Amino acid sequence: MLGKPGCHLCDEALGVIERVAGDVGVSYEVRDITTAAPEEQEEYWDKIPVTFVDGERHDFWRVSERRLRAALA
């Protein structure tokens, strides 16, 4: 997940990611957009939180638990 500290949508997304990752048995990484490469900041700043599955953008703004589970199945 790409997000930033103090972002309430990021906190909500992380809760979904933690729950799904724990159920499915996969690891995840949280990255801070404020320290990301300039091109990532430009592309994703107004879309955080952004989730990625296998390096590909999956969702942004809100994380659908159903969609995330399907993508990880």
Order of alpha helices (4+ residues) and beta strands (2+ residues): beta-alpha-beta-alpha-beta-beta-alpha
